[in-house]
Structures are given as C-alpha cells and as structure tokens.
C-alpha cells in the first residue's frame, strides 16, 4: 500500500493506488490543498534494533534509585486561572 505525504502540512495519507494512477484532484492534500508526494520515510533505514537488552541482562536493575533528591525544586506552574 503506497503512502503519500503532504510536504507542506506533514499529513500522511494511505492509498490503495499508486500516485501516478490518481486523478489530479485526488493528488491534493485534503487538509491544506497542496500537491501530495511519495512518502520519503517509506523504507526503514535502521540496520539493527536499538536499545535492545543483552540476553544476560534482560530487565531493569534491582537496585534502589540512584538520585537522592526530588527532580523538581519548585512548582511547575501556578494553579491560578484567569486574570
């Protein structure tokens, strides 16, 4: 199934027909109206799986957490709303 992408707004569209067989109006993005192109990220370029644990160490460590202090020192936002 070919994937099409709008390079203007970033929308991805899945079709059952190739781009060349679509009518001119069907080649336009339904969101912004720009012409669609073939998706450039169609093929996965990675050669190996990243972040895979080795077989002798399958899970997270059993030790306690290393940090001793809380992550935040102060509140993130004020809870007050409006003017």
MODELLER restraints for C-alpha pairs under 7 A, 6 or more apart:
rsr = mdl.restraints
at = mdl.atoms
rsr.add(forms.Gaussian(group=physical.xy_distance, feature=features.Distance(at['CA:1:A'], at['CA:14:A']), mean=6.98, stdev=0.5))
rsr.add(forms.Gaussian(group=physical.xy_distance, feature=features.Distance(at['CA:1:A'], at['CA:15:A']), mean=6.21, stdev=0.5))
rsr.add(forms.Gaussian(group=physical.xy_distance, feature=features.Distance(at['CA:1:A'], at['CA:16:A']), mean=5.40, stdev=0.5))
rsr.add(forms.Gaussian(group=physical.xy_distance, feature=features.Distance(at['CA:2:A'], at['CA:14:A']), mean=6.34, stdev=0.5))
rsr.add(forms.Gaussian(group=physical.xy_distance, feature=features.Distance(at['CA:2:A'], at['CA:15:A']), mean=5.77, stdev=0.5))
rsr.add(forms.Gaussian(group=physical.xy_distance, feature=features.Distance(at['CA:2:A'], at['CA:16:A']), mean=6.59, stdev=0.5))
rsr.add(forms.Gaussian(group=physical.xy_distance, feature=features.Distance(at['CA:2:A'], at['CA:17:A']), mean=6.96, stdev=0.5))
rsr.add(forms.Gaussian(group=physical.xy_distance, feature=features.Distance(at['CA:2:A'], at['CA:18:A']), mean=6.08, stdev=0.5))
rsr.add(forms.Gaussian(group=physical.xy_distance, feature=features.Distance(at['CA:3:A'], at['CA:12:A']), mean=6.89, stdev=0.5))
rsr.add(forms.Gaussian(group=physical.xy_distance, feature=features.Distance(at['CA:3:A'], at['CA:13:A']), mean=5.85, stdev=0.5))
rsr.add(forms.Gaussian(group=physical.xy_distance, feature=features.Distance(at['CA:3:A'], at['CA:14:A']), mean=4.75, stdev=0.5))
rsr.add(forms.Gaussian(group=physical.xy_distance, feature=features.Distance(at['CA:3:A'], at['CA:15:A']), mean=6.26, stdev=0.5))
rsr.add(forms.Gaussian(group=physical.xy_distance, feature=features.Distance(at['CA:3:A'], at['CA:38:A']), mean=6.45, stdev=0.5))
rsr.add(forms.Gaussian(group=physical.xy_distance, feature=features.Distance(at['CA:3:A'], at['CA:39:A']), mean=5.65, stdev=0.5))
rsr.add(forms.Gaussian(group=physical.xy_distance, feature=features.Distance(at['CA:4:A'], at['CA:12:A']), mean=5.81, stdev=0.5))
rsr.add(forms.Gaussian(group=physical.xy_distance, feature=features.Distance(at['CA:4:A'], at['CA:13:A']), mean=5.06, stdev=0.5))
rsr.add(forms.Gaussian(group=physical.xy_distance, feature=features.Distance(at['CA:4:A'], at['CA:14:A']), mean=6.23, stdev=0.5))
rsr.add(forms.Gaussian(group=physical.xy_distance, feature=features.Distance(at['CA:4:A'], at['CA:36:A']), mean=6.30, stdev=0.5))
rsr.add(forms.Gaussian(group=physical.xy_distance, feature=features.Distance(at['CA:4:A'], at['CA:37:A']), mean=5.72, stdev=0.5))
rsr.add(forms.Gaussian(group=physical.xy_distance, feature=features.Distance(at['CA:4:A'], at['CA:38:A']), mean=4.64, stdev=0.5))
rsr.add(forms.Gaussian(group=physical.xy_distance, feature=features.Distance(at['CA:4:A'], at['CA:39:A']), mean=4.95, stdev=0.5))
rsr.add(forms.Gaussian(group=physical.xy_distance, feature=features.Distance(at['CA:5:A'], at['CA:11:A']), mean=5.74, stdev=0.5))
rsr.add(forms.Gaussian(group=physical.xy_distance, feature=features.Distance(at['CA:5:A'], at['CA:12:A']), mean=4.46, stdev=0.5))
rsr.add(forms.Gaussian(group=physical.xy_distance, feature=features.Distance(at['CA:5:A'], at['CA:13:A']), mean=5.99, stdev=0.5))
rsr.add(forms.Gaussian(group=physical.xy_distance, feature=features.Distance(at['CA:5:A'], at['CA:36:A']), mean=5.65, stdev=0.5))
rsr.add(forms.Gaussian(group=physical.xy_distance, feature=features.Distance(at['CA:5:A'], at['CA:37:A']), mean=5.49, stdev=0.5))
rsr.add(forms.Gaussian(group=physical.xy_distance, feature=features.Distance(at['CA:5:A'], at['CA:38:A']), mean=5.92, stdev=0.5))
rsr.add(forms.Gaussian(group=physical.xy_distance, feature=features.Distance(at['CA:5:A'], at['CA:39:A']), mean=5.02, stdev=0.5))
rsr.add(forms.Gaussian(group=physical.xy_distance, feature=features.Distance(at['CA:6:A'], at['CA:12:A']), mean=6.55, stdev=0.5))
rsr.add(forms.Gaussian(group=physical.xy_distance, feature=features.Distance(at['CA:6:A'], at['CA:29:A']), mean=6.19, stdev=0.5))
rsr.add(forms.Gaussian(group=physical.xy_distance, feature=features.Distance(at['CA:6:A'], at['CA:34:A']), mean=6.85, stdev=0.5))
rsr.add(forms.Gaussian(group=physical.xy_distance, feature=features.Distance(at['CA:6:A'], at['CA:35:A']), mean=6.81, stdev=0.5))
rsr.add(forms.Gaussian(group=physical.xy_distance, feature=features.Distance(at['CA:6:A'], at['CA:36:A']), mean=4.82, stdev=0.5))
rsr.add(forms.Gaussian(group=physical.xy_distance, feature=features.Distance(at['CA:6:A'], at['CA:37:A']), mean=6.23, stdev=0.5))
rsr.add(forms.Gaussian(group=physical.xy_distance, feature=features.Distance(at['CA:8:A'], at['CA:34:A']), mean=6.75, stdev=0.5))
rsr.add(forms.Gaussian(group=physical.xy_distance, feature=features.Distance(at['CA:9:A'], at['CA:32:A']), mean=6.86, stdev=0.5))
rsr.add(forms.Gaussian(group=physical.xy_distance, feature=features.Distance(at['CA:27:A'], at['CA:35:A']), mean=5.79, stdev=0.5))
rsr.add(forms.Gaussian(group=physical.xy_distance, feature=features.Distance(at['CA:27:A'], at['CA:36:A']), mean=5.49, stdev=0.5))
rsr.add(forms.Gaussian(group=physical.xy_distance, feature=features.Distance(at['CA:28:A'], at['CA:34:A']), mean=5.44, stdev=0.5))
rsr.add(forms.Gaussian(group=physical.xy_distance, feature=features.Distance(at['CA:28:A'], at['CA:35:A']), mean=4.46, stdev=0.5))
rsr.add(forms.Gaussian(group=physical.xy_distance, feature=features.Distance(at['CA:28:A'], at['CA:36:A']), mean=5.53, stdev=0.5))
rsr.add(forms.Gaussian(group=physical.xy_distance, feature=features.Distance(at['CA:29:A'], at['CA:35:A']), mean=6.11, stdev=0.5))
rsr.add(forms.Gaussian(group=physical.xy_distance, feature=features.Distance(at['CA:29:A'], at['CA:36:A']), mean=5.97, stdev=0.5))
